[in-house]
Amino acid sequence: MGSLSMSTWRVVAVIGLGVAAGFFIHDRDPQDSGASRSSSWTETVCFPVRVVICIVAVVCLLSVRWLYRLLFCPLELLRAPEDVGYIAEDGRSRARAANEVRRRRKTGELPPVYPNGWYRVLASHMLERGEVRSVFVLGEQLAVFRGQDGKAYVVDAYCPHLGANLAVGGRVVGGCIECPFHGWQFQGKDGKCVKIPYAEKVPDFAKVRCWPSCEVNGQVLIWFHCDGEDPQWTVPEQEEVTKGEWVYRGRTEHFINAHIQEIPENAADIAHLAHLHTAGIVSGVDLRYTNSKTWEFLRHDWKAQWEPESEPNKHCSQMLVKHALTVFGCHWPLLDFHVVARQVGPGLVFLLFDHSFFGRGVILQCVTPVEPLLQCVSHIIFYQSDIPPLVPKFILTAECIQFERDVMIFNNKKYISKPLLVKEDSAIQKHRRWFSQFYSENSPRLQYQRDTLNF
């Protein structure tokens, strides 16, 4: 028997609670000799009514809970790698369809797979004081922990002693992480081993790799450079987030089967906006149906421009976006949005919203390589605390729908190193030249050798 969906289980639970409550209410003391046959008949008749009342009461409670979550709780849409962008046919599961697409993909001549830069590993609120988390990014297993001093540290997960995973059973001791296997303790600030419980002396060379990290805008980030160079720029702080004027209202998460460069390159591909994103968000995300005539009365109009920034911010670029909504050919100025999308390095984008009626906020787009052709993309929204949460949650939902249309393209395309472009596509080549600064001579590349991946 197939497993029941969560909604089905909720319906079953509501009915079960109602019936049980009805029996409980119906039950009376058998010693009550004063009850007549007519009253027993009346109770029997009223029993179904009691059951209905109990069911209605439970439904009302669940509705209140749903309404509370809708109006006040952050929106979190976390997609699995196979959830978006794949077409499952001939009875195949979406997971099987996703795996088949990945296997038959023609990679072409790919750029290096891990550009130099800052990458998000997790949100600050997911890491409590004294807690350790296991994460897999950039093809590496890492341990992220928060010391008793409140600072977040990132080290290689595997103990150099006998290879135990520090993030699985390891515990935080002061500013150190203790190996669950033999109790070796490594400092978070530099990775040095400071204690071996059974050894007289700790060797000077005993250490675990420590990753440069920072914690800003409610996120923990690490610095990657193929040659081990120190960070070449800092992640900008969004002051409104730090001061608490803008608060967390939710996030989305997607896994994309593509080269990392193809995701930010979308900003320079101005022409795709009119073709892919014009259909209203009510049209959904499946590109086979987004242009259905049913919803053509609603359309989004876009104007955009992409430019790189100059020194000392040559690692940054900006995309200026103007959005307009038309319904049955009538322009709705209230829903006009002007967005400044500022990219910082290869993996971070700040989408700043400033609207006279709906307020101000930012969506942080964080692209983190999990492995060479698998990217984890998070969108985290912070918005004015005095604006009803429903507003930023709607903005995040709309952005998610539009982004998932891109995901369907990303998950099924190939990277073309020498694309066929027209003069209107000039910004794409300009973006590629700008993005090339994040590659070095020793940046890891993807090489195919029979059925294995070596880089």
DOMIMAR-675413 format. One record per residue (C-alpha): residue in one letter; x, y negated, z; residue number from 1. Coordinates in pm, whole numbers, plus 50000, padded with zeros to 5 digits. Layout:
+------+-------+-------+-------+------+
| resn |     x |     y |     z | resi |
+------+-------+-------+-------+------+
|    A |     X |     Y |     Z |  NUM |
...
+------+-------+-------+-------+------+
! end
This chain:
+------+-------+-------+-------+------+
| resn |     x |     y |     z | resi |
+------+-------+-------+-------+------+
|    M | 50000 | 50000 | 50000 |    1 |
|    G | 50136 | 49658 | 49907 |    2 |
|    S | 50212 | 49412 | 50183 |    3 |
|    L | 49947 | 49152 | 50264 |    4 |
|    S | 50019 | 48786 | 50204 |    5 |
|    M | 50057 | 48546 | 50496 |    6 |
|    S | 49723 | 48380 | 50418 |    7 |
|    T | 49549 | 48722 | 50418 |    8 |
|    W | 49696 | 48805 | 50755 |    9 |
|    R | 49570 | 48471 | 50889 |   10 |
|    V | 49216 | 48542 | 50771 |   11 |
|    V | 49227 | 48890 | 50926 |   12 |
|    A | 49361 | 48745 | 51251 |   13 |
|    V | 49087 | 48479 | 51265 |   14 |
|    I | 48810 | 48735 | 51211 |   15 |
|    G | 48967 | 48970 | 51464 |   16 |
|    L | 48991 | 48697 | 51725 |   17 |
|    G | 48634 | 48594 | 51661 |   18 |
|    V | 48495 | 48946 | 51694 |   19 |
|    A | 48702 | 49012 | 52006 |   20 |
|    A | 48584 | 48687 | 52161 |   21 |
|    G | 48228 | 48775 | 52073 |   22 |
|    F | 48253 | 49109 | 52250 |   23 |
|    F | 48412 | 48939 | 52550 |   24 |
|    I | 48132 | 48685 | 52571 |   25 |
|    H | 47869 | 48954 | 52512 |   26 |
|    D | 48000 | 49171 | 52793 |   27 |
|    R | 47803 | 49135 | 53120 |   28 |
|    D | 47803 | 49294 | 53459 |   29 |
|    P | 47628 | 49636 | 53441 |   30 |
|    Q | 47518 | 49594 | 53807 |   31 |
|    D | 47299 | 49297 | 53712 |   32 |
|    S | 46961 | 49461 | 53782 |   33 |
|    G | 46770 | 49138 | 53728 |   34 |
|    A | 46813 | 49146 | 53354 |   35 |
|    S | 46497 | 49248 | 53172 |   36 |
|    R | 46469 | 49437 | 52846 |   37 |
|    S | 46360 | 49121 | 52671 |   38 |
|    S | 46678 | 48936 | 52779 |   39 |
|    S | 46894 | 49227 | 52655 |   40 |
|    W | 46716 | 49205 | 52320 |   41 |
|    T | 46783 | 48829 | 52313 |   42 |
|    E | 47155 | 48882 | 52384 |   43 |
|    T | 47176 | 49144 | 52109 |   44 |
|    V | 47023 | 48902 | 51861 |   45 |
|    C | 47259 | 48621 | 51972 |   46 |
|    F | 47574 | 48831 | 51949 |   47 |
|    P | 47635 | 48766 | 51573 |   48 |
|    V | 47586 | 48395 | 51639 |   49 |
|    R | 47848 | 48405 | 51911 |   50 |
|    V | 48092 | 48580 | 51680 |   51 |
|    V | 48036 | 48314 | 51413 |   52 |
|    I | 48084 | 48035 | 51668 |   53 |
|    C | 48413 | 48191 | 51785 |   54 |
|    I | 48538 | 48231 | 51427 |   55 |
|    V | 48446 | 47871 | 51348 |   56 |
|    A | 48628 | 47754 | 51663 |   57 |
|    V | 48945 | 47943 | 51567 |   58 |
|    V | 48925 | 47809 | 51209 |   59 |
|    C | 48890 | 47456 | 51347 |   60 |
|    L | 49198 | 47504 | 51565 |   61 |
|    L | 49400 | 47632 | 51269 |   62 |
|    S | 49273 | 47340 | 51059 |   63 |
|    V | 49383 | 47091 | 51323 |   64 |
|    R | 49724 | 47258 | 51334 |   65 |
|    W | 49751 | 47242 | 50952 |   66 |
|    L | 49643 | 46877 | 50950 |   67 |
|    Y | 49896 | 46791 | 51220 |   68 |
|    R | 50178 | 46955 | 51021 |   69 |
|    L | 50063 | 46775 | 50706 |   70 |
|    L | 50053 | 46431 | 50864 |   71 |
|    F | 50337 | 46436 | 51116 |   72 |
|    C | 50586 | 46721 | 51061 |   73 |
|    P | 50877 | 46708 | 50811 |   74 |
|    L | 50823 | 46880 | 50477 |   75 |
|    E | 51061 | 47170 | 50416 |   76 |
|    L | 51046 | 47359 | 50085 |   77 |
|    L | 51326 | 47614 | 50069 |   78 |
|    R | 51333 | 47812 | 49745 |   79 |
|    A | 51505 | 48148 | 49704 |   80 |
|    P | 51747 | 48186 | 49410 |   81 |
|    E | 51487 | 48366 | 49198 |   82 |
|    D | 51184 | 48151 | 49290 |   83 |
|    V | 51211 | 47881 | 49024 |   84 |
|    G | 51292 | 47869 | 48656 |   85 |
|    Y | 51276 | 48234 | 48551 |   86 |
|    I | 51013 | 48407 | 48337 |   87 |
|    A | 50933 | 48760 | 48454 |   88 |
|    E | 50783 | 48968 | 48173 |   89 |
|    D | 50702 | 49335 | 48109 |   90 |
|    G | 50636 | 49401 | 48475 |   91 |
|    R | 50979 | 49288 | 48595 |   92 |
|    S | 51019 | 49105 | 48922 |   93 |
|    R | 51148 | 48750 | 48924 |   94 |
|    A | 51462 | 48869 | 49104 |   95 |
|    R | 51532 | 49119 | 48824 |   96 |
|    A | 51467 | 48855 | 48559 |   97 |
|    A | 51710 | 48618 | 48733 |   98 |
|    N | 51981 | 48883 | 48752 |   99 |
|    E | 51940 | 48972 | 48385 |  100 |
|    V | 51972 | 48607 | 48281 |  101 |
|    R | 52293 | 48573 | 48483 |  102 |
|    R | 52441 | 48890 | 48333 |  103 |
|    R | 52380 | 48801 | 47970 |  104 |
|    R | 52474 | 48434 | 47998 |  105 |
|    K | 52737 | 48318 | 47750 |  106 |
|    T | 52966 | 48101 | 47954 |  107 |
|    G | 53148 | 47925 | 47673 |  108 |
|    E | 53453 | 47715 | 47753 |  109 |
|    L | 53384 | 47608 | 48110 |  110 |
|    P | 53548 | 47328 | 48309 |  111 |
|    P | 53699 | 47424 | 48647 |  112 |
|    V | 53434 | 47563 | 48877 |  113 |
|    Y | 53515 | 47371 | 49197 |  114 |
|    P | 53575 | 46996 | 49155 |  115 |
|    N | 53763 | 46809 | 49427 |  116 |
|    G | 53531 | 46624 | 49665 |  117 |
|    W | 53301 | 46623 | 49966 |  118 |
|    Y | 53030 | 46890 | 49997 |  119 |
|    R | 52743 | 46938 | 50241 |  120 |
|    V | 52746 | 47259 | 50445 |  121 |
|    L | 52445 | 47207 | 50673 |  122 |
|    A | 52228 | 46950 | 50851 |  123 |
|    S | 52342 | 46811 | 51186 |  124 |
|    H | 52019 | 46910 | 51362 |  125 |
|    M | 52086 | 47273 | 51271 |  126 |
|    L | 52401 | 47280 | 51485 |  127 |
|    E | 52350 | 47237 | 51858 |  128 |
|    R | 52629 | 47172 | 52107 |  129 |
|    G | 52814 | 47499 | 52170 |  130 |
|    E | 52656 | 47670 | 51867 |  131 |
|    V | 52834 | 47840 | 51575 |  132 |
|    R | 52694 | 47898 | 51225 |  133 |
|    S | 52809 | 48118 | 50939 |  134 |
|    V | 52803 | 47957 | 50594 |  135 |
|    F | 52922 | 48066 | 50250 |  136 |
|    V | 53030 | 47784 | 50018 |  137 |
|    L | 53298 | 47737 | 49751 |  138 |
|    G | 53343 | 48114 | 49744 |  139 |
|    E | 53456 | 48107 | 50107 |  140 |
|    Q | 53306 | 48240 | 50429 |  141 |
|    L | 53324 | 47963 | 50688 |  142 |
|    A | 53245 | 47918 | 51056 |  143 |
|    V | 53088 | 47584 | 51148 |  144 |
|    F | 53065 | 47510 | 51519 |  145 |
|    R | 52998 | 47219 | 51750 |  146 |
|    G | 53238 | 47184 | 52040 |  147 |
|    Q | 53137 | 47090 | 52390 |  148 |
|    D | 53259 | 46739 | 52300 |  149 |
|    G | 52975 | 46719 | 52048 |  150 |
|    K | 53199 | 46717 | 51741 |  151 |
|    A | 53142 | 46953 | 51448 |  152 |
|    Y | 53434 | 47163 | 51321 |  153 |
|    V | 53474 | 47388 | 51016 |  154 |
|    V | 53727 | 47674 | 50996 |  155 |
|    D | 53772 | 47989 | 50790 |  156 |
|    A | 53542 | 48253 | 50930 |  157 |
|    Y | 53787 | 48543 | 50935 |  158 |
|    C | 54025 | 48577 | 51227 |  159 |
|    P | 54386 | 48612 | 51103 |  160 |
|    H | 54447 | 48880 | 51367 |  161 |
|    L | 54232 | 49169 | 51240 |  162 |
|    G | 53972 | 48993 | 51026 |  163 |
|    A | 53671 | 48966 | 51256 |  164 |
|    N | 53411 | 48707 | 51158 |  165 |
|    L | 53435 | 48422 | 51407 |  166 |
|    A | 53081 | 48311 | 51324 |  167 |
|    V | 52925 | 48650 | 51404 |  168 |
|    G | 52936 | 48694 | 51779 |  169 |
|    G | 53202 | 48429 | 51835 |  170 |
|    R | 53144 | 48170 | 52106 |  171 |
|    V | 53242 | 47808 | 52157 |  172 |
|    V | 53483 | 47734 | 52441 |  173 |
|    G | 53542 | 47362 | 52482 |  174 |
|    G | 53671 | 47247 | 52142 |  175 |
|    C | 53769 | 47601 | 52039 |  176 |
|    I | 53600 | 47901 | 51885 |  177 |
|    E | 53666 | 48239 | 52043 |  178 |
|    C | 53695 | 48554 | 51832 |  179 |
|    P | 53438 | 48817 | 51933 |  180 |
|    F | 53687 | 49101 | 51873 |  181 |
|    H | 53984 | 49026 | 52101 |  182 |
|    G | 53909 | 48684 | 52249 |  183 |
|    W | 54165 | 48481 | 52055 |  184 |
|    Q | 54074 | 48111 | 52074 |  185 |
|    F | 54132 | 47866 | 51787 |  186 |
|    Q | 54111 | 47487 | 51811 |  187 |
|    G | 53857 | 47325 | 51586 |  188 |
|    K | 54066 | 47014 | 51524 |  189 |
|    D | 54366 | 47191 | 51368 |  190 |
|    G | 54292 | 47565 | 51369 |  191 |
|    K | 54581 | 47652 | 51602 |  192 |
|    C | 54546 | 47951 | 51832 |  193 |
|    V | 54574 | 47833 | 52193 |  194 |
|    K | 54493 | 48151 | 52382 |  195 |
|    I | 54543 | 48527 | 52344 |  196 |
|    P | 54404 | 48684 | 52663 |  197 |
|    Y | 54645 | 48980 | 52671 |  198 |
|    A | 54960 | 48814 | 52532 |  199 |
|    E | 55233 | 48636 | 52725 |  200 |
|    K | 55290 | 48385 | 52448 |  201 |
|    V | 55088 | 48256 | 52155 |  202 |
|    P | 55297 | 48258 | 51832 |  203 |
|    D | 55341 | 47912 | 51680 |  204 |
|    F | 55226 | 48040 | 51342 |  205 |
|    A | 54899 | 48184 | 51476 |  206 |
|    K | 54625 | 47969 | 51327 |  207 |
|    V | 54315 | 47974 | 51113 |  208 |
|    R | 54256 | 47741 | 50819 |  209 |
|    C | 54085 | 47422 | 50932 |  210 |
|    W | 53878 | 47230 | 50675 |  211 |
|    P | 53868 | 46848 | 50675 |  212 |
|    S | 53514 | 46760 | 50772 |  213 |
|    C | 53293 | 46467 | 50861 |  214 |
|    E | 52944 | 46417 | 50997 |  215 |
|    V | 52749 | 46131 | 50847 |  216 |
|    N | 52386 | 46059 | 50757 |  217 |
|    G | 52275 | 46359 | 50960 |  218 |
|    Q | 52485 | 46603 | 50755 |  219 |
|    V | 52804 | 46802 | 50813 |  220 |
|    L | 53034 | 46788 | 50509 |  221 |
|    I | 53369 | 46939 | 50417 |  222 |
|    W | 53643 | 46816 | 50188 |  223 |
|    F | 53773 | 47047 | 49914 |  224 |
|    H | 54087 | 46984 | 49712 |  225 |
|    C | 54255 | 47258 | 49513 |  226 |
|    D | 54602 | 47135 | 49615 |  227 |
|    G | 54515 | 47081 | 49979 |  228 |
|    E | 54538 | 46703 | 49955 |  229 |
|    D | 54376 | 46486 | 50221 |  230 |
|    P | 54040 | 46318 | 50150 |  231 |
|    Q | 54073 | 46046 | 49887 |  232 |
|    W | 53755 | 45862 | 49980 |  233 |
|    T | 53500 | 45853 | 50260 |  234 |
|    V | 53131 | 45936 | 50245 |  235 |
|    P | 52931 | 45611 | 50272 |  236 |
|    E | 52718 | 45573 | 50580 |  237 |
|    Q | 52353 | 45481 | 50532 |  238 |
|    E | 52319 | 45236 | 50820 |  239 |
|    E | 51940 | 45264 | 50841 |  240 |
|    V | 51976 | 45639 | 50905 |  241 |
|    T | 52249 | 45594 | 51166 |  242 |
|    K | 52049 | 45328 | 51351 |  243 |
|    G | 51732 | 45537 | 51345 |  244 |
|    E | 51538 | 45286 | 51134 |  245 |
|    W | 51493 | 45558 | 50869 |  246 |
|    V | 51398 | 45900 | 51005 |  247 |
|    Y | 51413 | 46253 | 50870 |  248 |
|    R | 51095 | 46345 | 50682 |  249 |
|    G | 51192 | 46672 | 50515 |  250 |
|    R | 51409 | 46853 | 50263 |  251 |
|    T | 51395 | 47089 | 49968 |  252 |
|    E | 51650 | 47350 | 49873 |  253 |
|    H | 51711 | 47523 | 49541 |  254 |
|    F | 51973 | 47762 | 49405 |  255 |
|    I | 52075 | 47690 | 49048 |  256 |
|    N | 52249 | 47930 | 48814 |  257 |
|    A | 52469 | 47684 | 48626 |  258 |
|    H | 52802 | 47507 | 48628 |  259 |
|    I | 52810 | 47228 | 48886 |  260 |
|    Q | 52888 | 46958 | 48627 |  261 |
|    E | 52560 | 47016 | 48444 |  262 |
|    I | 52351 | 46895 | 48738 |  263 |
|    P | 52487 | 46538 | 48778 |  264 |
|    E | 52527 | 46513 | 48401 |  265 |
|    N | 52148 | 46490 | 48389 |  266 |
|    A | 52181 | 46128 | 48506 |  267 |
|    A | 52352 | 46032 | 48180 |  268 |
|    D | 52112 | 46233 | 47965 |  269 |
|    I | 51858 | 45954 | 47935 |  270 |
|    A | 51671 | 46113 | 47641 |  271 |
|    H | 51556 | 46415 | 47844 |  272 |
|    L | 51346 | 46195 | 48074 |  273 |
|    A | 51090 | 46112 | 47806 |  274 |
|    H | 51064 | 46471 | 47684 |  275 |
|    L | 51081 | 46672 | 48006 |  276 |
|    H | 50944 | 46440 | 48273 |  277 |
|    T | 50666 | 46245 | 48101 |  278 |
|    A | 50391 | 46497 | 48184 |  279 |
|    G | 50218 | 46424 | 48516 |  280 |
|    I | 50325 | 46617 | 48822 |  281 |
|    V | 49983 | 46788 | 48827 |  282 |
|    S | 50102 | 46976 | 48516 |  283 |
|    G | 50333 | 47183 | 48734 |  284 |
|    V | 50687 | 47308 | 48671 |  285 |
|    D | 50650 | 47590 | 48418 |  286 |
|    L | 50765 | 47429 | 48094 |  287 |
|    R | 50541 | 47657 | 47890 |  288 |
|    Y | 50238 | 47472 | 48026 |  289 |
|    T | 50348 | 47124 | 48132 |  290 |
|    N | 50239 | 46973 | 47801 |  291 |
|    S | 49887 | 47115 | 47825 |  292 |
|    K | 49622 | 46878 | 47690 |  293 |
|    T | 49426 | 46927 | 48013 |  294 |
|    W | 49652 | 46685 | 48198 |  295 |
|    E | 49767 | 46458 | 47919 |  296 |
|    F | 49558 | 46170 | 48059 |  297 |
|    L | 49829 | 46131 | 48325 |  298 |
|    R | 50184 | 46038 | 48224 |  299 |
|    H | 50506 | 45908 | 48372 |  300 |
|    D | 50710 | 45653 | 48179 |  301 |
|    W | 51081 | 45613 | 48244 |  302 |
|    K | 51355 | 45364 | 48170 |  303 |
|    A | 51705 | 45446 | 48285 |  304 |
|    Q | 52065 | 45337 | 48252 |  305 |
|    W | 52383 | 45508 | 48374 |  306 |
|    E | 52720 | 45339 | 48437 |  307 |
|    P | 53038 | 45432 | 48624 |  308 |
|    E | 53171 | 45199 | 48891 |  309 |
|    S | 53514 | 45038 | 48880 |  310 |
|    E | 53804 | 45041 | 49127 |  311 |
|    P | 53819 | 45094 | 49418 |  312 |
|    N | 53502 | 45299 | 49370 |  313 |
|    K | 53589 | 45479 | 49050 |  314 |
|    H | 53467 | 45802 | 49215 |  315 |
|    C | 53115 | 45651 | 49213 |  316 |
|    S | 52856 | 45589 | 48943 |  317 |
|    Q | 52507 | 45443 | 48933 |  318 |
|    M | 52185 | 45527 | 48753 |  319 |
|    L | 51910 | 45263 | 48753 |  320 |
|    V | 51564 | 45413 | 48705 |  321 |
|    K | 51232 | 45238 | 48647 |  322 |
|    H | 50919 | 45450 | 48677 |  323 |
|    A | 50566 | 45360 | 48567 |  324 |
|    L | 50245 | 45564 | 48586 |  325 |
|    T | 49960 | 45544 | 48337 |  326 |
|    V | 49618 | 45709 | 48381 |  327 |
|    F | 49393 | 45726 | 48075 |  328 |
|    G | 49625 | 45471 | 47917 |  329 |
|    C | 49592 | 45224 | 48206 |  330 |
|    H | 49907 | 45116 | 48387 |  331 |
|    W | 49898 | 45144 | 48770 |  332 |
|    P | 50150 | 44885 | 48896 |  333 |
|    L | 50113 | 45002 | 49257 |  334 |
|    L | 50295 | 45325 | 49166 |  335 |
|    D | 50585 | 45154 | 48988 |  336 |
|    F | 50912 | 45260 | 49149 |  337 |
|    H | 51261 | 45123 | 49099 |  338 |
|    V | 51525 | 45373 | 49212 |  339 |
|    V | 51900 | 45325 | 49239 |  340 |
|    A | 52074 | 45663 | 49221 |  341 |
|    R | 52435 | 45624 | 49335 |  342 |
|    Q | 52658 | 45927 | 49291 |  343 |
|    V | 52958 | 45960 | 49522 |  344 |
|    G | 53202 | 46222 | 49401 |  345 |
|    P | 53086 | 46545 | 49237 |  346 |
|    G | 52842 | 46662 | 49504 |  347 |
|    L | 52653 | 46369 | 49659 |  348 |
|    V | 52385 | 46135 | 49524 |  349 |
|    F | 52199 | 45862 | 49716 |  350 |
|    L | 51855 | 45791 | 49566 |  351 |
|    L | 51744 | 45462 | 49721 |  352 |
|    F | 51375 | 45367 | 49718 |  353 |
|    D | 51255 | 45012 | 49775 |  354 |
|    H | 50884 | 44949 | 49726 |  355 |
|    S | 50686 | 44645 | 49839 |  356 |
|    F | 50393 | 44859 | 49958 |  357 |
|    F | 50527 | 45210 | 50024 |  358 |
|    G | 50842 | 45096 | 50202 |  359 |
|    R | 51209 | 45191 | 50183 |  360 |
|    G | 51401 | 45513 | 50215 |  361 |
|    V | 51664 | 45740 | 50066 |  362 |
|    I | 51681 | 46091 | 49926 |  363 |
|    L | 52022 | 46253 | 49965 |  364 |
|    Q | 52088 | 46496 | 49683 |  365 |
|    C | 52363 | 46735 | 49788 |  366 |
|    V | 52509 | 46980 | 49535 |  367 |
|    T | 52728 | 47248 | 49696 |  368 |
|    P | 52891 | 47530 | 49499 |  369 |
|    V | 52817 | 47867 | 49657 |  370 |
|    E | 53020 | 48056 | 49398 |  371 |
|    P | 53146 | 47962 | 49049 |  372 |
|    L | 52809 | 47954 | 48870 |  373 |
|    L | 52571 | 47926 | 49163 |  374 |
|    Q | 52489 | 47587 | 49318 |  375 |
|    C | 52284 | 47508 | 49628 |  376 |
|    V | 52101 | 47178 | 49575 |  377 |
|    S | 51937 | 47009 | 49874 |  378 |
|    H | 51721 | 46697 | 49872 |  379 |
|    I | 51690 | 46538 | 50217 |  380 |
|    I | 51460 | 46241 | 50264 |  381 |
|    F | 51492 | 45969 | 50529 |  382 |
|    Y | 51224 | 45701 | 50536 |  383 |
|    Q | 51110 | 45400 | 50734 |  384 |
|    S | 50985 | 45514 | 51074 |  385 |
|    D | 50684 | 45281 | 51058 |  386 |
|    I | 50558 | 45426 | 50728 |  387 |
|    P | 50312 | 45720 | 50764 |  388 |
|    P | 50500 | 46049 | 50709 |  389 |
|    L | 50253 | 46144 | 50436 |  390 |
|    V | 50411 | 45883 | 50205 |  391 |
|    P | 50771 | 46017 | 50205 |  392 |
|    K | 50640 | 46374 | 50199 |  393 |
|    F | 50443 | 46293 | 49884 |  394 |
|    I | 50751 | 46130 | 49728 |  395 |
|    L | 50963 | 46436 | 49813 |  396 |
|    T | 50698 | 46671 | 49673 |  397 |
|    A | 50675 | 46472 | 49349 |  398 |
|    E | 51054 | 46464 | 49321 |  399 |
|    C | 51063 | 46841 | 49384 |  400 |
|    I | 50817 | 46910 | 49101 |  401 |
|    Q | 51015 | 46698 | 48856 |  402 |
|    F | 51343 | 46856 | 48968 |  403 |
|    E | 51209 | 47211 | 48930 |  404 |
|    R | 51146 | 47134 | 48562 |  405 |
|    D | 51518 | 47064 | 48534 |  406 |
|    V | 51589 | 47386 | 48725 |  407 |
|    M | 51409 | 47590 | 48460 |  408 |
|    I | 51643 | 47435 | 48202 |  409 |
|    F | 51958 | 47475 | 48415 |  410 |
|    N | 51893 | 47839 | 48501 |  411 |
|    N | 51862 | 47943 | 48137 |  412 |
|    K | 52110 | 47721 | 47951 |  413 |
|    K | 52478 | 47753 | 47875 |  414 |
|    Y | 52750 | 47492 | 47904 |  415 |
|    I | 52868 | 47365 | 47564 |  416 |
|    S | 53213 | 47208 | 47582 |  417 |
|    K | 53174 | 47033 | 47243 |  418 |
|    P | 52804 | 46947 | 47216 |  419 |
|    L | 52638 | 46816 | 46901 |  420 |
|    L | 52546 | 46461 | 47000 |  421 |
|    V | 52397 | 46156 | 46831 |  422 |
|    K | 52492 | 45796 | 46910 |  423 |
|    E | 52200 | 45767 | 47156 |  424 |
|    D | 52369 | 46040 | 47362 |  425 |
|    S | 52690 | 45841 | 47411 |  426 |
|    A | 52641 | 45822 | 47788 |  427 |
|    I | 52682 | 46201 | 47813 |  428 |
|    Q | 53040 | 46192 | 47682 |  429 |
|    K | 53104 | 45888 | 47899 |  430 |
|    H | 52982 | 46083 | 48202 |  431 |
|    R | 53205 | 46380 | 48117 |  432 |
|    R | 53510 | 46156 | 48102 |  433 |
|    W | 53414 | 46004 | 48437 |  434 |
|    F | 53352 | 46345 | 48597 |  435 |
|    S | 53688 | 46481 | 48477 |  436 |
|    Q | 53866 | 46281 | 48752 |  437 |
|    F | 53750 | 46543 | 49002 |  438 |
|    Y | 53952 | 46817 | 48833 |  439 |
|    S | 54322 | 46877 | 48886 |  440 |
|    E | 54575 | 47092 | 48703 |  441 |
|    N | 54532 | 47367 | 48961 |  442 |
|    S | 54153 | 47348 | 48992 |  443 |
|    P | 54017 | 47707 | 48992 |  444 |
|    R | 53873 | 47826 | 48663 |  445 |
|    L | 53640 | 48112 | 48585 |  446 |
|    Q | 53794 | 48395 | 48386 |  447 |
|    Y | 53620 | 48709 | 48269 |  448 |
|    Q | 53813 | 49034 | 48290 |  449 |
|    R | 53594 | 49326 | 48190 |  450 |
|    D | 53306 | 49328 | 48439 |  451 |
|    T | 53470 | 49132 | 48716 |  452 |
|    L | 53506 | 48764 | 48792 |  453 |
|    N | 53850 | 48636 | 48876 |  454 |
|    F | 53932 | 48273 | 48943 |  455 |
+------+-------+-------+-------+------+
! end
